[in-house]
Structures are given as structure tokens and as C-alpha cells.
Amino acid sequence: MELEKLIISEQDYARLSKLRDSEILEDELSRAVLVPSDQVPANVVKMYSRVTYVDESNGATRDVDLVYPEEADSSAGKISVLSPVGSALLGLEVGQTIEWLFPNHQSRLLRVINVMHTT
């Protein structure tokens, strides 16, 4: 099954491409369709987005801010783009789902419910 393309701003791509700590992120970036920052649709997860998603495996809903690794603070709901959830959400549209293997080797299906761009 071919994975869907992800919409990522040229600005985010340039900065994310320098984060070579994550093979998962590199795989995600290889599927990217690059667009100017001001042309990323409002319903697409980009860096600094406030994202509401549901874990279809257990029905849990969570609100997170997608940030760069140095800004991550799980107690404040700020998740790193290098985390499994962060890299899974990047570039998804509202309503889109992705199946993702987490560090505990459990597969989960995440669905984006809402996106707010904070910057």
C-alpha cells in the first residue's frame, strides 16, 4: 500500500531536514509535497500547530502542540516532531488517519480531528 503524500511548508522542511536524529522523520519528509508557508491549508498539521487527535484503538482524544525537540514539554502538551506521535501527525489533514507503530511495538490508528495554526 502506497502512503499518501504529506503537505509540508518549505520553511518547515528546511528546518526539519537538518534534524537527522530520526529515521522515521526522514521517511515522512521523503513523502512531502512542499508548498510556501502561506499556502499550507488551514486543515493541515504543520510545525507549531495545535492538534486535536483521537487514538482509534482506545478512543482517547488529546490536544497537543507540535514543536521542535528543544521546545518539547509533555506536561504542557508540547510534543516533539521527533516523537512517534509528532512525526505521525506532521502533514496530515483533518479527517486523515495514519497507522503508526509506537516504541512499545503497539500499532495505533490516529485520526486528526482539528488543527489550529498558532503561528
Secondary structure as UniProt FT lines:
FT   STRAND          6..9
FT   HELIX           10..16
FT   TURN            17..18
FT   TURN            20..21
FT   HELIX           23..30
FT   STRAND          32..35
FT   HELIX           37..39
FT   TURN            42..43
FT   TURN            47..48
FT   STRAND          49..55
FT   TURN            56..59
FT   STRAND          60..67
FT   HELIX           69..71
FT   HELIX           74..76
FT   STRAND          78..80
FT   TURN            81..82
FT   HELIX           84..89
FT   TURN            90..91
FT   TURN            94..95
FT   STRAND          97..101
FT   TURN            103..104
FT   STRAND          107..117
//
